[in-house]
């Protein structure tokens, strides 16, 4: 599994990962099945944010001490390490503030239980809190792991196209990245 640290079309760094070629099939209990179904239906985050949150969550499942992080190679190794460290610190701070805000909103969403029908507000808020909590745990674990930064020619071409504003070249480059590293919906993560 590869992790990516690359700029999107707005020149903001994005962190995401490749997914395993096939998911391991496990039988879940009835409540776990309902929880997983609710997560799929109520996950309202945009694809680029959702991919980043899932990449942070994937770190929790990995046993390896060293993670391979692909980048464009346009910066020196020392500079990319510093940028990655500050990116993780910003993400950790953001997730702490989001969890505080969501915790403050939780009692208000609980009052929606008085309304007839299911309490969708509470359910969505609970799912977002769970997602942000798992991501925060993943960020903390990611900060403790060693990182093996490797440059990628395809990611270098992508950042060069962004820098020179060659929007007509975006689809071909993204298609090559998707084929090379088997990343689904990469155009939604880095472009749209």
BELBEL-V621125 format. One record per run of one state. SS is the DSSP state (@ for helix, = for strand, . for the rest). FROM is the first residue (numbers start at 0). TO is the last residue. If there is no record, write none. Layout:
BEGIN
SS|FROM|TO  SS|FROM|TO
END
This chain:
BEGIN
.|0|1  =|2|6  .|7|11  =|12|16  .|17|28  @|29|41  .|42|45  @|46|60  .|61|64  =|65|70  .|71|75  @|76|113  .|114|118  @|119|143  .|144|144  =|145|150  .|151|151  @|152|162  .|163|165  @|166|180  .|181|184  @|185|189  .|190|191
END
